[in-house]
Amino acid sequence: MKVLMTLFILSIISVNTAIAREAWAPENGYCSVNQRYAYNKFRFNVAEGTFSEDATYEHETQVYNIEFADYGGSWRSNLPRAYYDTPFLDDIDNFTIGSAQASSIKNNKTYTTYMKLRKGNNSDCRGCCSGHRGVCFSNGVTFCCDGTALLYQKLV
């Protein structure tokens, strides 16, 4: 019992530290992924004013098994100036949709991302959700500057 209580307290300390350090990250939400789709629903509490004008935000559902699934050809999101981020050179399955105008993300607004997937050869679905802050260059290429595993990262 003492060990469990210690782990619980350390977890609370870690969560509070992460929230204070990553003000730009979503505060709550959930991830859902299977071999047919990846769906995320999330909300920022203090996003306004934390992203520069050229900042991007990418919301990822990561599955550590490259054989799990592939992009199925369609996606949608209500993020500002949403885009599909290709998995080029990724060594895990990253199902990522980003915002090319993160400075327009609003506090307390619910955002969603949905990506259709094509079933792979292996159904092992261990992974997490993560958020990444970046910069969009004039040629349209984004560069990730900072990333964090999200506090609500449970895959369902």
N, C-alpha and C positions, 0 to 999 in steps of 0.2 A: 504494500500500500504506500509506503514511504517513497519508493522508486516512482510509482505512478504519479504521486502528488508532485514530486520534483520535476518530472517530465512535463506535467500539465503547467506548472509555474514557468518553466523555461519556454514552453510554447507560447504562453501569453506574453512574455517579455519579447520574444522574437517577433510576434505579430505586431506589438506596439512599436517596436523599432522599425519594422518594415513600413508601417503606415507613415511614420514621421519622416522617413528617409525618401520615400517614393510618393510624393504628393500627387504626381501626375497619373499614377496607376488607378485602375478601377477599384472602387471600394467593395463592391459586392456583385454577385451574379452567379451564373453556373455555366458549365460546359456539358454538352451531350454529344457523344460520338459513337457511331457504329459503322459497319461497312457500307452503309447507304448514304449517310450524311454526317456532317459536323455542324452543330448548332451552338451558338453562344448568346447569352443574354447577360448584360452587365450595365453597371451605372457608375459614373464618376461622382464623387462628392466635392472635390476641390480642383477640378480640371481647368476651369476658367482662369486665365492668367498664368498658367504654368507651362504653356507651350508657346514657343516663339512663332512668328509668322511663317517661317519656312519649315516648321516642325511637322513630322509625320507621327502617326501612331499605328502600330500593327498589333492585331489581336490574333494569337496563335492557339490552335489546338494541336498539341504535339503528341504523337504516338511513337514510341521508341522502336517500333517494329516496322522496317521499311517495306515489308511484304503485306502490311495490314490492308491498305487501300490506296487508290490513286484518285486524283482530281477527276470528277465525273462530267465536267463540261459546263456547269452552270453554278452561279453564286449570286448572293444578294446581301445587301446591308443598308442600314440607314445611317452609317457613319458619314460625316461630311466628306464629299469627293472621294467616295470609297473606291478601292481598287483590289484586284486579286494579285497576291504576291506569289510568284512562281516558286516552286521548290528547287530551282536550279542549284546544284552543288550541295543540297542538303543531304545529310547522312541518316536522317530519321524522317518519318512522315510529318511534315509541317503543313497544316491546313490553315492558311493565313489570309486574312482580309485586313486591309489597312485603310487609314484615312490620310489623304494627301493634304488635308487642311486641318490638322489637329487643333489649331488655335480656335476653330469654330465648334469644338466639342463643348457641350453645355453641362453644367452641374445638374445632378438629379434627373437627367433625362435617361430613359432606358434605351440602350443601343443593342442591336442584334446583328449577328452574322450567320449566314447559312451557306454551306457549300455541299453540293451534291458530290458523292463519292462513288467510285467503281470498286467493287469488292476485289480484294487481293487474295493471295494464297494462304494467309495465316491470320487467324482471328485473335491473336494475342494483342490485347488493347491496353497495355500499361503506358501511362503518359501523364501529361499535365496540361494546364492552360498557362500561357504566359503573355505578358504585354511588353511591347518594345517601343521606345521613343527613338525617333531618328530625325534626319534632315533630308529634305527633297532638293536635289540639285536641278539646275535649269534644264538638263537633258532628260528629266523625268526619273532618274535613278535615285533610289532612296538608300541611305546608309544608316544602319542601326548604331545609335550612340549609347544606349542604356537599355537594359532589360531586367525584368523581374518575374519570378514565378508569382502568380496571383494567389492571394490569401485564400480564395475560395476554390482552389485548383482541382477539386475532386471531379473526376470524369464520371458521368452517369450514363 
